[in-house]
Amino acid sequence: MGNSVGQLFVFFVMAVAAAEAAVGLAIIIAMFRNKLTLNIDEINILKW
Amino acid sequence: MSFELLLFLLFGGISAVSSVLMITRTNPVMSALFLILNFAGLAGLYLLLNAQFIAVAQVIVYAGAIMVLFLFVIMLLNPQKEKILENKPTLKIFAFIIAALAFLQIGYLIFLSHPSGTNAGVAASVKAGTVEEIGRELYTYYVLPFEAAGYLLLAATIGALVLAKKKFE
């Protein structure tokens, strides 16, 4: 007990979350280019 | 009432109130600003837990980098004309049930569970949270995950650029 492994894992989680946020926001921008809206009800092109 | 408890109440109150304000604002820029306030409160809570490095990383990574990204996208796309979600009573019922379940779970964890961990003491936990200790651990035993995280960030950067590019040639 009393070691810093838990805080290291927080650090790795932060790195993964930062990567996720960047890719997610890029997807939102690409989506906005295609549909010219951000309304989630109108973004249904994955619907079959 | 000790000084530490006062600080905990202050930072915890900031976090709770700003998160509620964040999800109730209609203006997305205001939401993002309250999210920054929330991250600042969380950083204070990390400091109270003797995790200095995590507190600083929280401010730099989340309140700094990620929020700049969020504000950039919000102001770039400028979603002014978007309709506010209409009120659906069935959605409200589902939301209430899920929130009640989460509340019960947290209440159980706080009041009825018996924590089994050992207490390492204040001195050991202060030492474990310093930048030296974390850096030593990171570059001694966790070099490979560290490099993998670096490649992950590089891949995410390139992927975001490719996704947000105007057209492919």
Backbone of each chain as ProteinMPNN parsed JSONL, in Angstrom:
{"seq_chain_A": "MGNSVGQLFVFFVMAVAAAEAAVGLAIIIAMFRNKLTLNIDEINILKW", "coords_chain_A": {"N_chain_A": [[0.842, -1.209, 0.0], [0.236, 2.338, -0.351], [1.635, 3.015, -2.627], [2.21, 4.437, -5.956], [0.787, 3.405, -8.076], [-1.943, 3.449, -8.715], [-2.35, 6.15, -9.308], [-0.801, 6.343, -11.56], [-2.353, 4.882, -13.312], [-4.558, 6.527, -13.509], [-3.358, 8.549, -14.963], [-2.889, 7.237, -17.418], [-5.518, 6.742, -18.161], [-6.37, 9.353, -18.546], [-4.836, 10.017, -20.799], [-5.931, 8.312, -22.75], [-8.559, 9.259, -22.742], [-8.196, 11.852, -23.69], [-7.344, 11.354, -26.313], [-9.658, 10.132, -27.286], [-11.516, 12.261, -27.088], [-10.493, 14.046, -28.983], [-10.78, 12.583, -31.397], [-13.54, 12.152, -31.382], [-14.569, 14.773, -31.556], [-13.592, 15.45, -34.038], [-15.076, 13.688, -35.594], [-17.597, 14.802, -35.19], [-17.249, 17.255, -36.508], [-16.827, 16.358, -39.14], [-19.292, 15.189, -39.592], [-20.982, 17.399, -39.414], [-20.165, 18.78, -41.693], [-21.206, 17.108, -43.644], [-24.02, 16.935, -43.167], [-24.881, 19.392, -42.331], [-26.069, 19.948, -39.897], [-26.415, 19.608, -36.326], [-28.216, 18.284, -34.918], [-29.162, 15.46, -33.238], [-31.24, 13.812, -33.905], [-31.546, 14.019, -36.601], [-29.336, 12.909, -37.675], [-29.099, 10.145, -39.05], [-27.899, 8.314, -40.738], [-26.685, 5.911, -40.34], [-28.688, 4.247, -39.876], [-30.592, 1.483, -40.911]], "CA_chain_A": [[0.0, 0.0, 0.0], [0.957, 3.596, -0.344], [2.425, 3.276, -3.827], [1.559, 5.391, -6.848], [0.321, 2.724, -9.285], [-3.281, 3.933, -9.026], [-2.269, 7.466, -9.956], [-0.308, 6.104, -12.917], [-3.459, 4.447, -14.162], [-5.328, 7.744, -13.8], [-2.629, 9.233, -16.029], [-3.154, 6.556, -18.69], [-6.925, 6.984, -18.51], [-6.448, 10.714, -19.088], [-4.289, 10.011, -22.163], [-6.913, 7.687, -23.645], [-9.72, 10.143, -22.85], [-7.834, 12.978, -24.56], [-7.383, 10.855, -27.688], [-11.065, 9.94, -27.624], [-12.181, 13.551, -27.278], [-10.047, 14.615, -30.254], [-11.383, 11.863, -32.515], [-14.979, 12.397, -31.348], [-14.873, 16.111, -32.065], [-13.349, 15.416, -35.488], [-16.242, 13.036, -36.208], [-18.693, 15.778, -35.186], [-17.0, 18.226, -37.575], [-17.081, 15.698, -40.427], [-20.742, 15.001, -39.681], [-21.573, 18.709, -39.686], [-19.873, 19.072, -43.093], [-22.076, 16.323, -44.504], [-25.461, 17.099, -42.956], [-25.14, 20.784, -41.968], [-26.838, 20.046, -38.662], [-25.874, 18.847, -35.204], [-29.333, 17.65, -34.236], [-28.869, 14.028, -33.254], [-32.362, 13.098, -34.496], [-31.443, 14.065, -38.058], [-28.161, 12.158, -38.099], [-29.568, 8.759, -38.982], [-27.454, 7.614, -41.936], [-26.285, 4.548, -39.991], [-29.914, 3.468, -39.725], [-30.784, 0.664, -42.105]], "C_chain_A": [[0.872, 1.253, 0.0], [1.834, 3.812, -1.552], [1.574, 4.062, -4.832], [1.006, 4.736, -8.105], [-1.07, 3.221, -9.69], [-3.244, 5.264, -9.746], [-1.696, 7.344, -11.36], [-1.455, 5.706, -13.835], [-4.401, 5.61, -14.465], [-4.689, 8.506, -14.961], [-2.915, 8.583, -17.383], [-4.607, 6.761, -19.124], [-7.094, 8.372, -19.107], [-5.932, 10.752, -20.526], [-5.309, 9.43, -23.131], [-8.123, 8.601, -23.826], [-9.426, 11.333, -23.749], [-7.883, 12.554, -26.02], [-8.822, 10.688, -28.158], [-11.761, 11.263, -27.925], [-11.795, 14.149, -28.622], [-10.745, 13.927, -31.416], [-12.897, 12.122, -32.551], [-15.345, 13.75, -31.911], [-14.608, 16.185, -33.566], [-14.514, 14.751, -36.206], [-17.412, 14.013, -36.259], [-18.51, 16.791, -36.313], [-17.294, 17.609, -38.942], [-18.577, 15.518, -40.66], [-21.434, 16.312, -40.041], [-21.333, 19.112, -41.13], [-20.863, 18.365, -44.006], [-23.522, 16.742, -44.396], [-25.855, 18.54, -42.654], [-26.101, 20.903, -40.782], [-26.106, 19.269, -37.581], [-26.981, 18.144, -34.438], [-29.225, 16.132, -34.372], [-30.021, 13.242, -33.875], [-32.276, 13.067, -36.015], [-30.236, 13.304, -38.573], [-28.51, 10.682, -37.971], [-29.067, 7.959, -40.169], [-26.895, 6.243, -41.605], [-27.489, 3.631, -39.861], [-30.194, 2.72, -41.022], [-32.26, 0.519, -42.422]], "O_chain_A": [[2.064, 1.217, 0.307], [2.696, 4.691, -1.536], [0.393, 4.32, -4.603], [0.775, 5.419, -9.102], [-1.343, 3.395, -10.877], [-4.009, 5.492, -10.683], [-2.041, 8.123, -12.249], [-1.522, 6.135, -14.986], [-4.979, 5.675, -15.55], [-5.383, 9.039, -15.827], [-3.153, 9.275, -18.373], [-4.889, 6.931, -20.31], [-7.858, 8.559, -20.054], [-6.508, 11.431, -21.376], [-5.531, 9.983, -24.208], [-8.657, 8.712, -24.929], [-10.301, 11.782, -24.491], [-8.393, 13.285, -26.869], [-9.165, 11.053, -29.283], [-12.507, 11.372, -28.899], [-12.642, 14.695, -29.329], [-11.247, 14.592, -32.321], [-13.47, 12.291, -33.627], [-16.316, 13.876, -32.657], [-15.309, 16.894, -34.288], [-14.905, 15.181, -37.291], [-18.142, 14.055, -37.25], [-19.47, 17.151, -36.994], [-17.92, 18.236, -39.796], [-19.067, 15.673, -41.778], [-22.35, 16.339, -40.863], [-22.204, 19.727, -41.744], [-21.31, 18.923, -45.008], [-24.198, 16.895, -45.413], [-27.036, 18.88, -42.712], [-26.86, 21.868, -40.692], [-25.291, 18.393, -37.867], [-26.725, 17.486, -33.429], [-29.2, 15.595, -35.479], [-29.815, 12.117, -34.33], [-32.863, 12.193, -36.653], [-30.117, 13.073, -39.776], [-28.26, 10.051, -36.944], [-29.732, 7.01, -40.585], [-26.648, 5.462, -42.524], [-27.354, 2.412, -39.751], [-30.044, 3.278, -42.109], [-32.621, -0.139, -43.397]]}, "seq_chain_B": "MSFELLLFLLFGGISAVSSVLMITRTNPVMSALFLILNFAGLAGLYLLLNAQFIAVAQVIVYAGAIMVLFLFVIMLLNPQKEKILENKPTLKIFAFIIAALAFLQIGYLIFLSHPSGTNAGVAASVKAGTVEEIGRELYTYYVLPFEAAGYLLLAATIGALVLAKKKFE", "coords_chain_B": {"N_chain_B": [[-15.074, 21.761, 13.153], [-12.807, 20.792, 10.761], [-10.111, 22.3, 8.849], [-9.559, 20.908, 6.543], [-11.938, 19.556, 6.039], [-13.596, 21.717, 5.521], [-12.423, 22.669, 3.149], [-12.903, 20.446, 1.556], [-15.711, 20.504, 1.438], [-16.042, 22.918, 0.106], [-14.74, 22.511, -2.456], [-16.093, 20.219, -3.31], [-18.711, 21.206, -3.356], [-18.447, 23.17, -5.357], [-17.891, 21.496, -7.557], [-20.256, 19.905, -7.708], [-22.375, 21.807, -7.993], [-21.555, 23.193, -10.31], [-21.622, 21.15, -12.197], [-24.346, 20.562, -12.344], [-25.295, 23.031, -13.261], [-24.021, 23.004, -15.712], [-25.355, 21.028, -17.255], [-27.836, 22.148, -17.472], [-27.765, 24.509, -18.878], [-28.756, 26.379, -21.775], [-27.184, 27.542, -23.663], [-24.438, 26.405, -25.438], [-21.789, 27.311, -25.121], [-21.751, 28.418, -22.571], [-22.224, 26.075, -21.153], [-19.805, 24.712, -21.641], [-18.039, 26.407, -20.313], [-18.885, 26.117, -17.664], [-18.202, 23.478, -17.397], [-15.436, 23.664, -17.354], [-15.144, 24.943, -14.867], [-16.073, 22.886, -13.27], [-14.033, 20.971, -13.699], [-11.957, 22.327, -12.471], [-12.801, 22.292, -9.798], [-12.686, 19.528, -9.368], [-9.936, 19.161, -9.597], [-9.097, 20.446, -7.266], [-10.183, 18.66, -5.411], [-8.608, 16.399, -5.964], [-6.158, 17.374, -5.058], [-6.691, 17.519, -2.328], [-6.715, 14.834, -1.817], [-4.07, 14.21, -1.695], [-2.854, 13.918, -4.187], [-0.874, 15.319, -6.03], [0.297, 15.381, -8.605], [-1.724, 14.309, -10.256], [-3.671, 16.236, -9.9], [-2.499, 18.509, -11.125], [-2.18, 17.498, -13.713], [-4.836, 17.127, -14.363], [-5.759, 19.793, -14.528], [-4.12, 20.755, -16.621], [-4.533, 18.95, -18.794], [-7.376, 18.417, -19.024], [-8.893, 20.842, -18.246], [-7.327, 22.598, -19.672], [-6.313, 21.622, -22.396], [-8.372, 19.89, -23.518], [-10.709, 21.323, -23.114], [-10.247, 23.618, -24.601], [-10.306, 22.497, -27.126], [-13.002, 21.653, -27.178], [-14.337, 24.167, -26.968], [-13.398, 25.371, -29.297], [-14.592, 23.732, -31.271], [-17.307, 24.14, -30.686], [-17.57, 26.899, -31.149], [-16.758, 27.017, -33.773], [-18.653, 25.512, -35.201], [-20.956, 26.684, -34.314], [-23.744, 26.246, -33.166], [-26.417, 27.658, -33.222], [-29.022, 27.648, -34.2], [-30.103, 25.281, -33.56], [-32.692, 23.172, -32.431], [-34.128, 23.093, -29.163], [-34.228, 20.156, -27.241], [-37.29, 18.439, -27.313], [-39.799, 18.135, -24.711], [-40.281, 15.0, -23.473], [-42.482, 12.891, -21.889], [-42.154, 10.115, -21.388], [-39.42, 9.731, -21.665], [-38.598, 11.212, -19.487], [-39.521, 9.68, -17.358], [-37.966, 7.348, -17.635], [-35.418, 8.457, -17.27], [-35.661, 9.283, -14.629], [-35.913, 6.822, -13.297], [-33.428, 5.612, -13.832], [-31.69, 7.465, -12.67], [-32.508, 7.246, -10.003], [-31.742, 4.609, -9.447], [-28.934, 4.796, -9.713], [-28.466, 6.582, -7.639], [-29.26, 5.083, -5.398], [-27.315, 3.085, -5.522], [-24.929, 4.55, -5.057], [-25.505, 5.552, -2.526], [-25.635, 3.167, -1.079], [-22.975, 2.333, -1.326], [-21.711, 4.33, 0.128], [-22.848, 4.36, 2.731], [-23.45, 1.762, 3.65], [-21.589, -0.19, 2.928], [-18.607, -2.073, 3.762], [-15.513, -0.927, 3.881], [-12.487, -2.518, 2.905], [-9.848, -1.928, 2.645], [-6.425, -1.246, 3.619], [-5.058, 1.376, 5.627], [-2.622, 3.472, 4.479], [-1.394, 5.553, 5.705], [-0.578, 9.055, 6.226], [1.928, 10.12, 5.485], [3.048, 8.244, 3.688], [1.156, 8.339, 1.626], [1.327, 10.967, 0.799], [3.913, 10.955, -0.235], [3.573, 9.134, -2.306], [2.121, 10.568, -4.177], [3.713, 12.499, -5.338], [5.48, 14.21, -8.005], [8.029, 13.229, -8.532], [7.964, 10.593, -7.544], [5.951, 9.429, -9.129], [7.02, 9.788, -11.692], [9.355, 8.275, -11.477], [8.293, 5.698, -11.09], [6.879, 5.481, -13.473], [8.85, 5.525, -15.496], [10.329, 3.38, -14.797], [8.923, 0.934, -14.379], [6.768, 1.07, -16.104], [7.329, 1.663, -18.786], [6.707, 0.634, -21.304], [3.771, 0.732, -21.511], [3.661, 3.516, -21.358], [4.959, 4.384, -23.71], [3.19, 3.235, -25.492], [0.914, 4.757, -24.959], [1.813, 7.18, -25.945], [2.006, 6.581, -28.717], [-0.681, 6.088, -29.153], [-1.787, 8.653, -28.785], [-0.544, 9.978, -30.883], [-1.641, 8.59, -33.065], [-4.316, 9.292, -32.685], [-4.18, 12.047, -33.108], [-3.419, 12.189, -35.839], [-5.578, 10.8, -36.923], [-7.731, 12.483, -36.223], [-7.06, 14.763, -37.699], [-7.249, 13.773, -40.312], [-9.945, 13.049, -40.404], [-11.23, 15.516, -40.056], [-10.43, 16.933, -42.225], [-10.893, 18.834, -45.261], [-11.348, 17.849, -48.014], [-10.537, 14.724, -49.587], [-7.709, 13.974, -51.583]], "CA_chain_B": [[-14.917, 21.455, 11.723], [-11.414, 21.015, 10.414], [-9.871, 23.067, 7.632], [-9.63, 19.995, 5.409], [-13.356, 19.307, 5.748], [-14.106, 22.942, 4.886], [-11.958, 22.685, 1.758], [-13.624, 19.4, 0.832], [-17.068, 20.979, 1.161], [-15.95, 23.98, -0.899], [-14.47, 21.961, -3.792], [-17.19, 19.331, -3.674], [-19.857, 22.047, -3.72], [-18.176, 23.751, -6.679], [-18.04, 20.454, -8.577], [-21.648, 19.472, -7.851], [-23.213, 22.886, -8.517], [-21.198, 23.529, -11.686], [-22.065, 20.103, -13.124], [-25.787, 20.743, -12.572], [-25.448, 24.207, -14.123], [-23.547, 22.664, -17.052], [-26.333, 20.289, -18.052], [-29.106, 22.86, -17.598], [-27.64, 25.706, -19.712], [-29.142, 26.184, -23.165], [-26.081, 28.014, -24.487], [-23.346, 25.432, -25.303], [-20.551, 27.93, -24.633], [-21.876, 28.486, -21.115], [-22.03, 24.704, -20.668], [-18.374, 24.403, -21.658], [-17.362, 27.173, -19.26], [-19.175, 25.477, -16.379], [-17.421, 22.241, -17.347], [-14.098, 24.052, -16.888], [-15.247, 25.165, -13.416], [-16.184, 21.554, -12.68], [-12.705, 20.362, -13.699], [-11.148, 23.002, -11.452], [-13.204, 21.739, -8.507], [-12.143, 18.169, -9.265], [-8.497, 19.274, -9.332], [-8.978, 20.716, -5.837], [-10.444, 17.413, -4.675], [-7.416, 15.562, -6.108], [-5.136, 17.908, -4.161], [-7.035, 17.109, -0.97], [-6.379, 13.413, -1.691], [-2.604, 14.115, -1.765], [-2.422, 13.515, -5.52], [-0.509, 16.591, -6.661], [0.534, 15.229, -10.044], [-3.001, 14.136, -10.941], [-4.365, 17.526, -9.885], [-1.918, 19.376, -12.16], [-2.512, 16.913, -15.012], [-6.262, 17.409, -14.588], [-5.911, 21.171, -14.984], [-3.463, 20.977, -17.912], [-5.097, 18.147, -19.867], [-8.811, 18.599, -19.207], [-9.302, 22.244, -18.243], [-6.572, 23.304, -20.687], [-6.309, 21.167, -23.788], [-9.621, 19.338, -24.022], [-11.751, 22.351, -23.151], [-9.967, 24.472, -25.762], [-10.831, 21.746, -28.264], [-14.467, 21.726, -27.117], [-14.786, 25.525, -27.288], [-13.106, 25.554, -30.705], [-15.608, 23.072, -32.092], [-18.594, 24.798, -30.462], [-17.608, 28.202, -31.813], [-16.591, 26.789, -35.212], [-19.903, 25.04, -35.779], [-21.934, 27.711, -33.938], [-25.077, 25.628, -33.259], [-27.407, 28.577, -32.644], [-30.39, 27.426, -34.64], [-30.565, 23.948, -33.189], [-33.849, 23.183, -31.546], [-33.99, 22.48, -27.849], [-34.918, 18.862, -27.192], [-38.624, 18.6, -26.764], [-40.073, 17.418, -23.469], [-41.007, 13.758, -23.67], [-42.718, 12.354, -20.541], [-41.606, 8.764, -21.197], [-37.989, 9.9, -21.42], [-38.409, 11.702, -18.118], [-39.712, 8.559, -16.43], [-36.77, 6.5, -17.71], [-34.307, 9.175, -16.657], [-35.863, 9.263, -13.181], [-35.617, 5.471, -12.79], [-31.984, 5.371, -13.882], [-31.046, 8.309, -11.668], [-32.803, 6.685, -8.676], [-30.893, 3.429, -9.27], [-27.568, 5.248, -9.466], [-28.443, 7.2, -6.314], [-29.289, 3.989, -4.425], [-26.017, 2.431, -5.549], [-23.932, 5.388, -4.396], [-25.847, 5.582, -1.111], [-25.213, 1.899, -0.486], [-21.516, 2.316, -1.224], [-21.22, 5.266, 1.135], [-23.325, 4.17, 4.103], [-23.676, 0.386, 4.099], [-20.52, -1.131, 2.604], [-17.502, -2.076, 4.707], [-14.257, -0.876, 3.135], [-11.565, -3.523, 3.415], [-8.469, -1.536, 2.394], [-5.647, -0.795, 4.764], [-4.69, 2.773, 5.541], [-1.17, 3.524, 4.366], [-0.846, 6.669, 6.453], [-0.511, 10.3, 5.463], [3.262, 10.35, 4.921], [3.226, 7.386, 2.513], [0.297, 8.764, 0.519], [1.884, 12.222, 0.263], [5.074, 10.597, -1.043], [3.132, 8.423, -3.509], [1.498, 11.46, -5.139], [4.616, 13.516, -5.854], [5.869, 14.027, -9.399], [9.224, 12.375, -8.574], [7.597, 9.188, -7.333], [5.196, 8.95, -10.291], [7.937, 9.713, -12.817], [10.248, 7.133, -11.268], [7.501, 4.497, -11.341], [6.482, 5.46, -14.883], [9.969, 5.211, -16.375], [11.009, 2.168, -14.358], [8.13, -0.285, -14.575], [5.661, 1.259, -17.041], [7.836, 2.342, -19.979], [5.987, 0.158, -22.491], [2.465, 1.414, -21.587], [3.871, 4.948, -21.602], [5.211, 4.537, -25.148], [1.94, 2.908, -26.189], [0.038, 5.925, -24.834], [2.324, 8.163, -26.883], [1.577, 6.213, -30.07], [-2.133, 6.268, -29.215], [-2.062, 10.077, -28.977], [-0.132, 10.32, -32.248], [-2.647, 8.054, -33.977], [-5.536, 10.083, -32.536], [-3.957, 13.338, -33.756], [-3.483, 12.011, -37.293], [-6.946, 10.433, -37.265], [-8.596, 13.658, -36.129], [-6.753, 15.632, -38.839], [-7.787, 13.171, -41.541], [-11.409, 13.108, -40.352], [-11.731, 16.88, -40.143], [-9.933, 17.573, -43.444], [-12.007, 19.207, -46.105], [-11.602, 16.752, -48.942], [-9.411, 13.844, -49.861], [-7.294, 14.005, -52.977]], "C_chain_B": [[-13.495, 21.782, 11.296], [-11.311, 21.772, 9.091], [-10.005, 22.186, 6.402], [-11.081, 19.719, 5.016], [-13.981, 20.521, 5.057], [-13.707, 22.986, 3.418], [-12.691, 21.642, 0.936], [-15.025, 19.86, 0.474], [-17.057, 22.041, 0.074], [-15.764, 23.391, -2.298], [-15.581, 21.022, -4.251], [-18.424, 20.112, -4.085], [-19.671, 22.673, -5.085], [-18.414, 22.713, -7.764], [-19.507, 20.115, -8.803], [-22.487, 20.561, -8.506], [-22.875, 23.176, -9.972], [-21.616, 22.423, -12.654], [-23.563, 20.206, -13.384], [-26.027, 21.937, -13.501], [-25.051, 23.874, -15.563], [-24.638, 21.978, -17.866], [-27.651, 21.029, -18.176], [-28.997, 24.112, -18.446], [-28.154, 25.393, -21.119], [-28.035, 26.63, -24.114], [-24.891, 27.058, -24.339], [-22.042, 26.034, -24.811], [-20.587, 28.046, -23.114], [-21.68, 27.107, -20.5], [-20.55, 24.371, -20.575], [-17.64, 25.151, -20.544], [-17.646, 26.578, -17.883], [-18.449, 24.145, -16.252], [-15.995, 22.538, -16.896], [-14.101, 24.256, -15.385], [-15.322, 23.834, -12.68], [-14.819, 20.874, -12.608], [-11.813, 21.009, -12.648], [-11.502, 22.477, -10.066], [-12.665, 20.341, -8.295], [-10.65, 18.2, -8.977], [-8.258, 19.582, -7.853], [-9.209, 19.473, -5.003], [-9.246, 16.472, -4.761], [-6.309, 16.044, -5.167], [-5.418, 17.499, -2.723], [-6.721, 15.637, -0.735], [-4.875, 13.175, -1.798], [-2.112, 13.648, -3.12], [-2.071, 14.767, -6.312], [-0.385, 16.457, -8.166], [-0.782, 15.111, -10.804], [-3.764, 15.455, -10.978], [-3.841, 18.436, -10.991], [-2.257, 18.843, -13.546], [-3.97, 17.172, -15.357], [-6.444, 18.81, -15.149], [-5.332, 21.337, -16.389], [-4.209, 20.246, -19.026], [-6.577, 18.481, -20.082], [-9.186, 20.073, -19.305], [-8.55, 23.038, -19.304], [-6.874, 22.803, -22.076], [-7.691, 20.756, -24.268], [-10.692, 20.415, -24.096], [-11.519, 23.341, -24.278], [-10.516, 23.822, -27.024], [-12.356, 21.848, -28.325], [-14.951, 23.115, -27.553], [-14.541, 25.845, -28.758], [-14.237, 24.987, -31.559], [-16.959, 23.771, -31.928], [-18.658, 26.104, -31.237], [-17.45, 28.079, -33.323], [-17.924, 26.411, -35.842], [-21.057, 25.975, -35.446], [-23.372, 27.199, -34.004], [-26.151, 26.491, -32.617], [-28.834, 28.145, -32.955], [-30.929, 26.067, -34.226], [-31.725, 24.036, -32.205], [-33.483, 22.576, -30.19], [-34.8, 21.184, -27.848], [-36.307, 19.024, -26.605], [-38.807, 17.739, -25.516], [-40.867, 16.158, -23.769], [-41.214, 13.117, -22.308], [-42.149, 10.956, -20.329], [-40.107, 8.818, -20.928], [-37.728, 10.315, -19.984], [-38.539, 10.569, -17.111], [-38.483, 7.663, -16.427], [-35.586, 7.163, -17.02], [-34.429, 9.141, -15.137], [-35.499, 7.901, -12.608], [-34.114, 5.237, -12.739], [-31.263, 6.196, -12.832], [-31.285, 7.758, -10.268], [-31.936, 5.461, -8.411], [-29.452, 3.833, -8.954], [-27.438, 5.839, -8.073], [-28.424, 6.129, -5.228], [-27.922, 3.314, -4.331], [-24.973, 3.24, -4.783], [-24.208, 5.439, -2.896], [-25.433, 4.303, -0.4], [-23.714, 1.888, -0.278], [-21.035, 3.202, -0.085], [-21.586, 4.787, 2.536], [-23.332, 2.721, 4.568], [-22.526, -0.57, 3.812], [-19.406, -1.014, 3.643], [-16.202, -2.063, 3.935], [-13.224, -1.794, 3.771], [-10.108, -3.099, 3.26], [-7.757, -1.153, 3.674], [-5.253, 0.653, 4.554], [-3.176, 2.88, 5.562], [-0.568, 4.66, 5.186], [-0.618, 7.877, 5.575], [0.837, 10.442, 4.775], [3.459, 9.531, 3.65], [2.38, 7.881, 1.351], [0.747, 10.098, -0.041], [3.052, 11.906, -0.655], [4.634, 9.95, -2.358], [2.581, 9.371, -4.562], [2.442, 12.464, -5.762], [5.027, 13.182, -7.284], [7.078, 13.105, -9.493], [8.831, 10.911, -8.51], [6.89, 8.635, -8.564], [6.114, 8.82, -11.502], [8.874, 8.525, -12.702], [9.518, 5.835, -11.608], [7.221, 4.339, -12.837], [7.638, 5.008, -15.769], [10.732, 3.984, -15.924], [10.216, 0.928, -14.736], [7.104, -0.139, -15.693], [6.107, 1.971, -18.307], [7.007, 1.94, -21.199], [4.579, 0.755, -22.581], [2.595, 2.901, -21.877], [4.097, 5.214, -23.09], [3.937, 4.246, -25.941], [0.971, 4.077, -26.114], [0.483, 7.028, -25.781], [1.889, 7.872, -28.31], [0.075, 6.389, -30.237], [-2.477, 7.734, -29.483], [-1.683, 10.521, -30.38], [-1.174, 9.844, -33.252], [-3.934, 8.873, -33.896], [-5.389, 11.435, -33.214], [-4.108, 13.213, -35.263], [-4.911, 11.674, -37.715], [-7.885, 11.619, -37.236], [-8.356, 14.592, -37.304], [-7.385, 15.092, -40.114], [-9.305, 13.296, -41.573], [-11.919, 14.518, -40.605], [-11.255, 17.598, -41.393], [-11.075, 17.83, -44.417], [-12.31, 18.16, -47.166], [-10.338, 15.954, -49.191], [-9.015, 13.986, -51.323], [-6.536, 12.74, -53.344]], "O_chain_B": [[-13.035, 22.913, 11.451], [-12.271, 21.872, 8.328], [-10.487, 22.623, 5.357], [-11.418, 19.653, 3.834], [-14.783, 20.381, 4.134], [-14.522, 23.296, 2.55], [-13.06, 21.884, -0.213], [-15.488, 19.643, -0.646], [-17.943, 22.074, -0.78], [-16.516, 23.713, -3.217], [-15.966, 21.022, -5.42], [-19.109, 19.744, -5.039], [-20.604, 22.715, -5.887], [-19.058, 23.001, -8.772], [-19.96, 20.043, -9.945], [-23.224, 20.295, -9.456], [-23.772, 23.384, -10.789], [-21.934, 22.707, -13.809], [-24.016, 19.97, -14.505], [-26.853, 21.869, -14.412], [-25.648, 24.378, -16.514], [-24.831, 22.303, -19.038], [-28.523, 20.583, -18.923], [-30.017, 24.741, -18.727], [-28.005, 24.269, -21.6], [-27.955, 26.149, -25.245], [-24.374, 26.904, -23.232], [-21.26, 25.35, -24.151], [-19.583, 27.804, -22.444], [-21.048, 26.974, -19.453], [-20.086, 23.824, -19.574], [-16.737, 24.606, -19.91], [-16.759, 26.535, -17.03], [-18.115, 23.719, -15.147], [-15.406, 21.761, -16.144], [-13.187, 23.808, -14.692], [-14.727, 23.662, -11.616], [-14.475, 20.273, -11.59], [-11.009, 20.333, -12.007], [-10.615, 22.242, -9.245], [-12.237, 19.991, -7.195], [-10.143, 17.378, -8.213], [-7.329, 19.045, -7.251], [-8.52, 19.247, -4.008], [-8.892, 15.821, -3.778], [-5.61, 15.237, -4.554], [-4.495, 17.169, -1.979], [-6.487, 15.224, 0.401], [-4.451, 12.034, -1.976], [-1.048, 13.035, -3.202], [-2.847, 15.226, -7.15], [-0.886, 17.292, -8.919], [-0.954, 15.723, -11.858], [-4.428, 15.763, -11.968], [-4.62, 19.06, -11.71], [-2.582, 19.612, -14.451], [-4.302, 17.409, -16.518], [-7.179, 19.011, -16.116], [-5.946, 21.967, -17.249], [-4.491, 20.827, -20.075], [-6.984, 18.793, -21.201], [-9.73, 20.513, -20.318], [-9.061, 24.045, -19.795], [-7.587, 23.447, -22.845], [-8.143, 21.22, -25.314], [-11.495, 20.43, -25.029], [-12.476, 23.855, -24.857], [-11.107, 24.484, -27.877], [-12.929, 22.097, -29.386], [-15.848, 23.237, -28.388], [-15.359, 26.505, -29.399], [-14.767, 25.658, -32.444], [-17.677, 23.973, -32.907], [-19.654, 26.397, -31.899], [-17.94, 28.923, -34.073], [-18.285, 26.931, -36.898], [-22.028, 26.057, -36.198], [-24.15, 27.68, -34.828], [-26.73, 26.117, -31.598], [-29.732, 28.249, -32.119], [-32.081, 25.739, -34.508], [-31.734, 24.855, -31.286], [-32.649, 21.675, -30.092], [-35.907, 21.125, -28.383], [-36.495, 19.648, -25.56], [-38.087, 16.766, -25.291], [-41.993, 16.231, -24.261], [-40.237, 12.82, -21.622], [-41.706, 10.63, -19.228], [-39.58, 8.079, -20.097], [-36.785, 9.852, -19.343], [-37.783, 10.492, -16.142], [-38.005, 7.259, -15.367], [-34.843, 6.518, -16.28], [-33.43, 8.989, -14.434], [-34.855, 7.817, -11.562], [-33.584, 4.735, -11.748], [-30.341, 5.71, -12.177], [-30.384, 7.79, -9.43], [-31.445, 5.276, -7.297], [-28.828, 3.284, -8.046], [-26.43, 5.632, -7.397], [-27.676, 6.236, -4.256], [-27.43, 3.011, -3.244], [-24.228, 2.698, -3.966], [-23.284, 5.378, -2.085], [-24.945, 4.337, 0.729], [-23.222, 1.497, 0.78], [-20.063, 2.869, 0.593], [-20.744, 4.8, 3.434], [-23.229, 2.466, 5.768], [-22.479, -1.656, 4.388], [-19.275, 0.008, 4.316], [-15.813, -3.091, 3.38], [-13.089, -1.855, 4.993], [-9.212, -3.823, 3.694], [-8.377, -0.787, 4.672], [-5.129, 1.105, 3.416], [-2.52, 2.449, 6.51], [0.651, 4.721, 5.345], [-0.482, 7.766, 4.356], [0.899, 10.838, 3.611], [3.969, 10.04, 2.652], [2.829, 7.849, 0.206], [0.574, 10.352, -1.233], [3.184, 12.501, -1.724], [5.242, 10.185, -3.402], [2.569, 9.021, -5.742], [2.028, 13.223, -6.638], [4.936, 12.035, -7.72], [7.166, 12.29, -10.411], [9.294, 10.092, -9.303], [7.176, 7.521, -9.003], [6.006, 7.856, -12.259], [9.158, 7.846, -13.689], [10.047, 4.98, -12.318], [7.308, 3.246, -13.395], [7.446, 4.208, -16.684], [11.686, 3.575, -16.587], [10.749, -0.008, -15.332], [6.609, -1.151, -16.189], [5.367, 2.79, -18.853], [6.649, 2.782, -22.023], [4.213, 1.25, -23.647], [1.751, 3.484, -22.557], [3.515, 6.135, -23.663], [3.64, 4.918, -26.929], [0.277, 4.367, -27.089], [-0.346, 7.733, -26.356], [1.46, 8.77, -29.034], [-0.401, 6.782, -31.302], [-3.348, 8.032, -30.301], [-2.381, 11.323, -31.001], [-1.551, 10.575, -34.167], [-4.574, 9.123, -34.917], [-6.336, 11.932, -33.825], [-4.813, 13.997, -35.899], [-5.406, 12.181, -38.721], [-8.74, 11.761, -38.111], [-9.301, 15.156, -37.856], [-7.977, 15.837, -40.895], [-9.892, 13.605, -42.61], [-12.926, 14.702, -41.289], [-11.626, 18.75, -41.617], [-12.092, 17.137, -44.401], [-13.423, 17.637, -47.211], [-9.223, 16.447, -49.026], [-9.873, 14.104, -52.199], [-6.106, 12.587, -54.487]]}, "name": "protein", "num_of_chains": 2, "seq": "MGNSVGQLFVFFVMAVAAAEAAVGLAIIIAMFRNKLTLNIDEINILKWMSFELLLFLLFGGISAVSSVLMITRTNPVMSALFLILNFAGLAGLYLLLNAQFIAVAQVIVYAGAIMVLFLFVIMLLNPQKEKILENKPTLKIFAFIIAALAFLQIGYLIFLSHPSGTNAGVAASVKAGTVEEIGRELYTYYVLPFEAAGYLLLAATIGALVLAKKKFE"}
